[in-house]
Amino acid sequence: MAQNLQAKIPENDTLLLNDRNEDALQKFKEEAKGKGKSVEVVSTAREVAERSEVIITVLPGPRHVKSVFGNILHPRLPSLHPSSAATDRLFIDCSTIDPTSSTEIANAVHSSSSGRFVDAPMSGGVVGARASTLTFMLGCPSHNGNGKLAERVTPILHLMGSKVVHLGESGMGLAGKLANNYLLAVSNIATAEAMHLGNKLGLDPVKLAGLINESSGACWSSKVNSPIEGVSPGAPAEKGFEGGFAVDLMTKDLGLAVKAAEDSGADLELARRAEEVYKNVEEEEMGRDFSVVYRWLEGRGQKRAVV
């Protein structure tokens, strides 16, 4: 995402970066040299906010987002420079958290007159982030006191993705993301189980994957993020399930979806079993892409055969 921002922002803009992974920041800064855009690494999220018209945050969970915005908003932010074309700072949070927490943060930003806040979680994974093909799910008022907020946000998100879907008021982007990731969590397990079944029946896994992807069982987990090496170029399965969307993050997102279902009265019949699967996989495959469910199933099957 940062690479796409750096490549597409106007020549006179500066990209400010802050992250706990200092090695990754310095590597990005070195790779950005000579590309014509100014890139600076700063020490705090507060400094990013003080110096920026647009602030984009991507954090692991609710407590991280609350902590960062607590540091950003206190003490009160200084006003933007008079020469700024923006009337308000714009905070775009692309984290996947619960809608309630996001709405609380939005209220804190707006009530302190610190700017405008929108939730814009994304879908598409590491592959989509690199290729700038992410889909952003936007939650924000259609209008604010200074005009159409969604119209201000959308071109910025298009610097990092190919599609922006405005789903409604604050928190609705996250509501859409949790529904989407619940489906993804379940379909990923189903894909892994289908491939595991085919393997046990003696099918060639690459041929089976090709058949599924031309048939009614096709889904994102079978086409773009297949757990079978040789099916999805660039997918984590091609490199030992390293990189990608970590299984522990999927466990977290699934938990958020279950909590949202409980709060709203929705029935998710497969949710509890899916949670059990991801927690078990996480114990053995922490940090690896969530498509590693397939390897976990295969390993469990081998253990049973030995017993």
C-alpha positions as CSV (number, residue, x, y, z in Angstrom):
1,M,0.0,0.0,0.0
2,A,2.8,2.4,0.9
3,Q,4.6,1.6,-2.4
4,N,1.5,2.4,-4.4
5,L,0.9,5.7,-2.4
6,Q,4.5,6.7,-3.0
7,A,4.2,6.0,-6.7
8,K,0.9,7.8,-7.2
9,I,0.8,10.8,-4.9
10,P,1.5,14.2,-6.5
11,E,5.2,15.2,-7.0
12,N,5.0,18.0,-4.4
13,D,3.5,15.7,-1.7
14,T,5.4,14.1,1.1
15,L,4.7,10.6,2.4
16,L,5.3,10.3,6.2
17,L,5.7,6.8,7.6
18,N,5.5,5.5,11.1
19,D,5.6,1.8,12.1
20,R,7.0,-0.3,15.0
21,N,9.1,-2.3,12.5
22,E,12.0,0.1,12.0
23,D,13.9,-2.2,9.7
24,A,11.0,-2.3,7.3
25,L,10.7,1.4,7.4
26,Q,14.3,2.0,6.6
27,K,14.2,-0.6,3.8
28,F,11.2,1.2,2.2
29,K,12.9,4.6,2.5
30,E,16.1,3.3,0.8
31,E,14.0,1.7,-2.0
32,A,12.1,4.9,-2.5
33,K,15.2,7.0,-3.2
34,G,15.5,8.3,-6.7
35,K,11.8,7.8,-7.4
36,G,11.0,11.5,-7.3
37,K,8.7,11.5,-4.3
38,S,9.7,12.7,-0.8
39,V,9.5,10.0,1.9
40,E,10.2,10.6,5.6
41,V,10.2,8.2,8.5
42,V,8.9,9.9,11.7
43,S,9.0,8.6,15.2
44,T,5.3,8.8,16.3
45,A,1.8,8.7,14.9
46,R,1.2,12.0,16.6
47,E,3.9,13.6,14.4
48,V,2.3,12.1,11.3
49,A,-1.1,13.7,12.3
50,E,0.4,17.1,13.1
51,R,2.1,17.4,9.7
52,S,-0.5,15.8,7.5
53,E,-3.8,16.6,5.8
54,V,-4.6,12.9,5.2
55,I,-3.7,10.2,7.8
56,I,-4.1,6.5,6.9
57,T,-3.9,3.9,9.7
58,V,-3.7,0.2,9.4
59,L,-3.5,-1.6,12.8
60,P,-4.0,-5.2,14.1
61,G,-6.9,-4.8,16.4
62,P,-9.3,-2.5,18.4
63,R,-6.9,-1.8,21.3
64,H,-4.1,-0.8,18.9
65,V,-6.4,1.6,17.1
66,K,-7.7,3.1,20.4
67,S,-4.1,3.5,21.7
68,V,-2.9,5.2,18.5
69,F,-5.8,7.6,18.3
70,G,-5.5,8.4,22.1
71,N,-1.9,9.5,21.4
72,I,-2.9,11.4,18.3
73,L,-5.9,13.3,19.8
74,H,-4.3,14.3,23.2
75,P,-3.3,17.0,23.5
76,R,-5.5,18.7,20.9
77,L,-4.0,18.8,17.5
78,P,-2.9,22.2,16.1
79,S,-4.8,23.6,13.2
80,L,-3.7,22.8,9.6
81,H,-1.4,25.4,8.0
82,P,-3.5,28.3,6.5
83,S,-2.2,27.5,3.0
84,S,-3.6,24.0,3.1
85,A,-6.3,23.2,0.5
86,A,-8.1,20.9,3.0
87,T,-10.6,22.3,5.4
88,D,-10.2,19.4,7.8
89,R,-7.7,16.7,8.5
90,L,-9.0,13.4,7.1
91,F,-8.4,10.2,9.1
92,I,-8.9,7.0,7.1
93,D,-8.7,3.9,9.3
94,C,-8.2,0.7,7.2
95,S,-7.9,-1.6,10.3
96,T,-10.4,-4.4,10.8
97,I,-12.0,-3.8,14.2
98,D,-15.5,-3.9,15.6
99,P,-17.9,-1.2,14.4
100,T,-18.7,-0.1,18.0
101,S,-15.0,0.8,18.7
102,S,-14.7,2.5,15.3
103,T,-17.7,4.6,16.0
104,E,-16.4,5.6,19.4
105,I,-13.1,6.8,17.7
106,A,-15.0,8.7,15.0
107,N,-17.0,10.5,17.7
108,A,-13.8,11.4,19.6
109,V,-12.2,12.8,16.4
110,H,-15.3,14.8,15.5
111,S,-16.2,16.0,19.0
112,S,-12.6,17.3,19.5
113,S,-12.7,19.2,16.1
114,S,-9.6,17.3,15.1
115,G,-10.9,16.5,11.6
116,R,-13.1,13.9,9.8
117,F,-12.8,10.1,10.4
118,V,-13.9,7.3,8.1
119,D,-13.7,3.5,8.4
120,A,-12.3,1.9,5.2
121,P,-11.3,-1.7,5.8
122,M,-10.0,-3.5,2.8
123,S,-10.2,-6.9,1.1
124,G,-7.8,-8.5,-1.4
125,G,-4.9,-9.6,0.8
126,V,-1.2,-9.1,0.3
127,V,-1.5,-10.0,-3.4
128,G,-4.1,-7.2,-3.8
129,A,-2.1,-4.7,-1.8
130,R,1.0,-5.2,-4.0
131,A,-1.0,-5.1,-7.3
132,S,-3.2,-2.1,-6.2
133,T,-6.4,-4.2,-6.7
134,L,-7.8,-3.9,-3.2
135,T,-11.5,-3.3,-2.5
136,F,-12.2,-0.7,0.2
137,M,-15.4,-0.8,2.2
138,L,-16.2,2.7,3.2
139,G,-18.2,3.8,6.1
140,C,-18.8,7.6,6.5
141,P,-21.6,10.2,6.2
142,S,-22.4,11.0,2.7
143,H,-22.1,14.7,3.5
144,N,-20.3,16.8,6.2
145,G,-20.4,20.4,6.9
146,N,-18.0,21.2,4.1
147,G,-19.3,19.0,1.3
148,K,-19.4,15.4,0.2
149,L,-17.0,13.5,2.4
150,A,-17.2,10.2,0.5
151,E,-16.2,12.0,-2.7
152,R,-13.1,13.4,-0.9
153,V,-12.1,9.9,0.4
154,T,-12.7,7.8,-2.7
155,P,-9.8,9.2,-4.9
156,I,-7.4,8.7,-2.1
157,L,-8.4,5.0,-1.7
158,H,-8.1,4.5,-5.4
159,L,-4.4,5.2,-5.1
160,M,-4.1,1.9,-3.3
161,G,-7.0,-0.1,-4.7
162,S,-9.2,-0.6,-7.7
163,K,-12.7,-0.5,-6.1
164,V,-14.3,1.6,-3.3
165,V,-17.8,0.6,-2.1
166,H,-19.6,3.2,0.1
167,L,-21.8,1.1,2.4
168,G,-23.3,3.8,4.6
169,E,-22.7,5.7,7.7
170,S,-19.8,5.4,10.2
171,G,-19.1,1.8,11.1
172,M,-20.9,0.3,8.0
173,G,-17.6,-0.3,6.2
174,L,-16.5,-2.5,9.1
175,A,-19.9,-4.2,9.1
176,G,-19.4,-5.2,5.5
177,K,-15.8,-6.3,6.2
178,L,-16.8,-8.6,9.0
179,A,-19.6,-10.2,6.9
180,N,-17.1,-10.7,4.1
181,N,-14.4,-12.1,6.3
182,Y,-16.8,-14.5,7.9
183,L,-17.6,-15.9,4.5
184,L,-13.9,-16.0,3.7
185,A,-13.0,-17.8,6.9
186,V,-15.6,-20.5,6.2
187,S,-14.9,-20.8,2.4
188,N,-11.1,-21.1,3.1
189,I,-11.8,-24.1,5.4
190,A,-14.1,-25.6,2.8
191,T,-11.5,-25.2,0.1
192,A,-8.9,-26.9,2.2
193,E,-11.2,-29.7,3.1
194,A,-12.2,-30.2,-0.6
195,M,-8.6,-30.4,-1.6
196,H,-7.8,-32.8,1.3
197,L,-10.8,-35.0,0.3
198,G,-9.5,-35.1,-3.3
199,N,-6.1,-36.0,-2.1
200,K,-7.4,-38.9,-0.1
201,L,-9.4,-40.1,-3.1
202,G,-6.3,-40.2,-5.2
203,L,-6.9,-37.0,-7.3
204,D,-4.0,-34.9,-8.6
205,P,-4.4,-31.7,-6.5
206,V,-3.5,-29.3,-9.4
207,K,-6.0,-31.0,-11.7
208,L,-8.7,-30.9,-9.0
209,A,-8.0,-27.2,-8.3
210,G,-8.3,-26.5,-12.0
211,L,-11.6,-28.4,-12.1
212,I,-13.0,-26.5,-9.1
213,N,-12.0,-23.2,-10.5
214,E,-13.9,-23.9,-13.7
215,S,-17.0,-25.2,-11.7
216,S,-19.5,-24.0,-9.2
217,G,-17.2,-24.5,-6.2
218,A,-14.8,-21.7,-7.3
219,C,-14.1,-19.0,-4.8
220,W,-11.4,-16.5,-3.8
221,S,-9.6,-19.1,-1.7
222,S,-9.5,-21.6,-4.6
223,K,-8.6,-19.2,-7.3
224,V,-6.4,-16.4,-5.9
225,N,-5.1,-17.9,-2.7
226,S,-5.1,-21.6,-3.4
227,P,-3.4,-23.8,-0.7
228,I,-2.0,-25.9,-3.5
229,E,1.4,-25.1,-4.9
230,G,1.3,-24.4,-8.7
231,V,-2.3,-23.1,-8.8
232,S,-2.2,-19.4,-7.7
233,P,1.0,-17.6,-8.8
234,G,2.4,-15.5,-6.0
235,A,0.1,-17.1,-3.3
236,P,1.6,-17.9,0.1
237,A,1.4,-21.6,-0.7
238,E,4.1,-21.1,-3.3
239,K,6.5,-20.2,-0.5
240,G,5.7,-22.4,2.4
241,F,2.7,-20.3,3.5
242,E,4.9,-17.5,4.5
243,G,3.5,-13.9,4.2
244,G,-0.1,-13.3,3.3
245,F,-2.9,-12.9,5.8
246,A,-1.7,-14.5,9.0
247,V,-3.9,-17.2,10.5
248,D,-3.9,-15.4,13.9
249,L,-5.4,-12.3,12.2
250,M,-8.2,-14.5,10.7
251,T,-8.9,-15.9,14.1
252,K,-9.2,-12.3,15.4
253,D,-11.5,-11.3,12.5
254,L,-13.7,-14.3,13.0
255,G,-14.0,-13.5,16.7
256,L,-15.1,-10.0,15.8
257,A,-17.7,-11.3,13.4
258,V,-19.0,-13.7,16.1
259,K,-19.2,-10.9,18.6
260,A,-21.0,-8.7,16.0
261,A,-23.5,-11.5,15.4
262,E,-24.2,-11.9,19.1
263,D,-24.7,-8.1,19.5
264,S,-27.1,-8.0,16.5
265,G,-28.9,-11.2,17.0
266,A,-27.7,-12.9,13.9
267,D,-27.3,-16.7,13.7
268,L,-24.0,-18.0,12.4
269,E,-24.4,-21.8,12.4
270,L,-20.8,-22.6,11.3
271,A,-19.0,-19.9,13.3
272,R,-18.1,-21.8,16.5
273,R,-16.7,-24.8,14.6
274,A,-14.7,-22.4,12.3
275,E,-13.3,-20.7,15.4
276,E,-12.2,-24.0,16.8
277,V,-10.4,-24.9,13.5
278,Y,-8.5,-21.6,13.3
279,K,-7.5,-21.7,17.0
280,N,-6.1,-25.2,16.5
281,V,-4.3,-24.2,13.3
282,E,-2.9,-21.1,15.0
283,E,-1.3,-23.2,17.8
284,E,0.8,-25.1,15.1
285,E,1.1,-22.5,12.4
286,M,1.2,-19.1,14.1
287,G,2.1,-16.3,11.7
288,R,1.6,-18.2,8.5
289,D,-1.1,-17.5,5.9
290,F,-4.5,-18.7,6.8
291,S,-4.6,-21.0,3.8
292,V,-2.2,-23.2,5.8
293,V,-5.4,-24.8,7.1
294,Y,-4.9,-27.3,4.2
295,R,-1.4,-28.3,5.5
296,W,-2.9,-28.7,9.0
297,L,-5.6,-31.0,7.7
298,E,-3.1,-33.1,5.8
299,G,-0.8,-33.3,8.8
300,R,-3.6,-34.4,11.0
301,G,-4.6,-37.0,8.6
302,Q,-1.1,-38.4,8.5
303,K,-1.0,-38.6,12.3
304,R,-4.2,-40.6,12.3
305,A,-2.9,-42.9,9.7
306,V,0.2,-43.6,11.9
307,V,-1.9,-44.2,15.0
